Amino acid sequence: MNAFDRLIAAALDEDLGTTGDVTSLAVIDANLRGRARFLSKDHLVLSGLEAAAGVFHAVDPGVRITWSRGEGSVVEKGEVFGEVEGAARSLLTAERPALNLLQRLSGIATLTRQAVEALGSGKTRLLDTRKTTPGLRALEKAAVRAGGGLNHRMGLFDGVMIKDNHIAACGSITQAIRRARAYVHPLMKVECEVTDLAGLDEAIAAGADMVLLDNMDDALLAEAVERTAGRVKLEASGNMSLERLPRVAAAGVDFVSMGALTHSARAVDISLEMDPFAP
């Protein structure tokens, strides 16, 4: 079983326990079939279609699901964007776990799109972080992509990010970067977090590929960009909001990362409206 299947199995297991959907088993005729429509109750950017479909198919492989809008599509409030058909019991059993994923992931995609639009059409690109829901990282990062953002490293395994505690343990920025360079292969990027211009100078001199400018104000970000003069890529992070993003972009950094994309996105409102057929 792959990670995607394990996630869906866990979502269903916590809902069904050992006795299943007792309400549907008790009150819904086993032969009753139905059709249900996915209805958006918010203006949103759609994400999580594969995950939602996976829940229905895990409950009942005979369920048929069709989407009229694709991943990353803008869906208006009141718009129907998909339909599912099958045994009524199966539709009701899968409804909540499927909607939980769809609402959560579409919420991330929607906030990401808002942030991308706030940054404007300049060079600054939006990155996510590792501040994700345990077990949902791959789906949440896919939702960021659906919203128009870019993924930072997936985990601790695919990129070096030297942060304040690493530096404290090593003794200096220079020592931390030198150790990282000696440990990883030449194609793996080394990024280092700094909090001031002296740290920026040291990180560049030590050979960092990219420098994270942590919690710098707008004026200091602009000074860091001028001082760097394109020698390394610069990422701004800390205290980011939709209102601030245009000023960060104007400072000229290459990237801005926002943990809020995945840890604070509001789940959007989506419902499943069912029409039962005769048994």
N, C-alpha and C positions, 0 to 999 in steps of 0.2 A: 504494500500500500504506500503510495507516494504522499508527500506532505499535504497536497491539496485534498486528497481523499481522507487523510487522517483528521484534517481540520473539520471537514463536513461531518465525519463520523462523530467527532467530539461534540459538535454543535447539536447534533441530533440526540446523542446519548444523554446530554444534560437535560434535554427537554422531554425525552420519552422514558427514561429510566428503564425499569425492567418490565413494566406493564403496558407501555405504549400510550397512545392518545386515548385515554379512557372516555373522554367526552364524545369524541367522534365514534368510537367503537360502540358506545351506549346508545347514541341517538341518531346516527346516520346509517341508512340502509346500505348494506354491503354492495348492492348492485347500482346504487345511485351514481350517476356521472354528472360532471359539471364543467363549466368553463369560467375562468376568472380573468379579469383585466387588471393589469398593473397601472395604477392611476397616480400621477404626480400631484401632490398638494403643495409643492413649492416650485419656484424657478430653480433649476438645478443642472449640474453637469453629471451625466450618467456614468456610473462605474459599478462593477461587481456583477455584470450579467452572467458571466461564466460560473461564478460562485453560486448565484441564486439558482441557476439552472441545475447545477450540480446537486443542490439540496433536494430539489424535486425528483431528480433521477435516482438519487440514493434511496429515497423513500419508495419510489415506484418507477422502474425503468419504462413503464408503459405510458407515463405522462408525456404529453407533447407540449413543447414550449416554443413560441415564436416571438421575436423582437422586431418591432417596427422602427426602432432607433438603435444606433450602435454605441459602443463604448466611446466615451468622450463627447457624445452629442449633448447639445443644450436642449433641455426639455422644459417646456413652459408649465406653469401651474394649471391644473385641470386637464393636462394632456395624457391620453392613454398611450403607452409606449411598448406594450407587450401583452401577450395572452398565453394562458396555460390551460390545457384541457386534459381531463382524465377522471379517474375514480374520485368522487367527492371526498371520501375519507382521506385519500392521499393528498389532495390539494390542501385540505384543512390541517393535516399533520405537518406538512412542509412549510406552510404559510409563514409562521413567525420566524423560524431560523433563517429562511430565505430573505425575508424583509429586513431582518436585523443586519445581515451582511450588505444588502443592497442600500439601505439607508445610511449605514456607517461609511461605506466606501464612496457613495455618491456625495456624501457630505465633505469628505476629504477632497474629492475632485472639484467640487464647487468652490471651496475655499482656495484651493490651488489656482483655479482659473481667475478668481478675484485678485489674488496676489500677482499673478503674471500680468494681468491687465494694469495693475497699479504700477508695476515696474516700467511699463511702456515699451517702446520699440527700440530702445538703445541696446547696448551690448550686455548689460547685466542680466544674468540668467538666475532662475530660482532653483534652489536645491532643497531636498528634504533632509532629515536626520535619522538617527537610530531611535528616536523617542517614539516608538511604535507600540501598539498593543501586543503583548506577548502572544506568539502564535499566528499573528495576522500580518507580519512584516511584509511578506511578499505581495499580499493582496493590497495592503495600504500603500506600498511603494508603486504598485501598478496603478492605483487610483491617482497618485501624484502625477504620473505620466499622462493619464487620461485627462487631467486638468491642465496639462501643458507645462508642468515642471520637469525637472531632471532629478534623477536619483544620485545621492551621495553614495558612499560605500554601503554595501548590503549588510555587512557585519564587521566583526573584528578581524576577519580572515582575508579581506580583499583590498586592504589599503592601510597605510600607516598614518595615524592621526596622533601626533604628540601633543598632549594637553598639559595643563598646569601641574597635575600630580605626577606625570611622567618626568617633567622637568625637575620638579622638586626632588624626586627620587634619584635622578641622574646627577644633579648638581648644577646643570646649566643647559641652556638651549643647544649650544654647540655640541656638548657631549651627547645629548639625546639624539640629535640628528646624525652624528657620526656613527653611533651604535646602530641606529636604524639602517643607515646606508650599508653597513658591513653585514647586516643580517638578511636583508631582503634582496631579491633578484633585481637586475637593473631596470626592468619594465614596470616595477611596482612604484607608484608615486609615494612620496614622503611629504606630508603636510604637517605644519607646526602651528600651534596656537600661540599668539602673542597678545599682550595687553597694552603695549606702548611702542613708540617709534624706535627706541633702543632695542627692544626685542625683535622688531621687524628687521633692523639692520643686521642683527646677529644671526637670525634665521636665514636670511638671504646669503650672508657670507659663509654660513656653514653648509649651504647646498640644498636647502629645502626647494621642492618643486612648486609648492603652493603654501601660502601663509593665511591662516585664519585670524582675522582682526576681531578680537573678542571685546564686546561691550564698549566700542569706541563711539564717540558722538560724531555727528555729521561732519563737523569741521576737521576732526582728527582723521576720519576716513579719507577725506579729500587730500589731506596732507600726506597720508600714507601712500595714496595712489601716485601723487606727484613725486614723492621720494623714491618709489619703486621703479618708476619709469619703464614699466613693462618687463622687468627682468624676471618676475615670477607672477603667477596668477594669484589674485587676492580674493578672499572670501570674507564677507562681513557677516557677523552673527551676534545675537544678543539684543534683547529689547526691540525686536522687530514687530511692526504692526502694519496693517494695510495703509494707514495714514502716513506712516514714515517712509514707506518703500519708494515713493518718487524722489525723496531727498537722498536716499541711499544710492539710487540709480544715478542721480545727478553727480554724486561724488566720484563715480567712474570705476567702482569695483567690478570685478569680473563676475562674481557670484554673490548671492545672498542666501543664507540658509535659515529656515524657519522651522523650529520644532513644533510650533503651533499647528502646522499643516496636518500632523498626525495625532498630536496629543490633545488638541483643543478644538478640532473641527466639530461643528454641530451636526448631528445626524439629521438628514433631511426627512421630510414627511412623505411617505409613499404608502399607499394602501392597495389591497387586493380585493376587488369587488367581484363576488361570485354569482353566477347564474346556474342553479341546479337544473339538470334534465330529469325527465321521468325515469324511474328505475325500470 
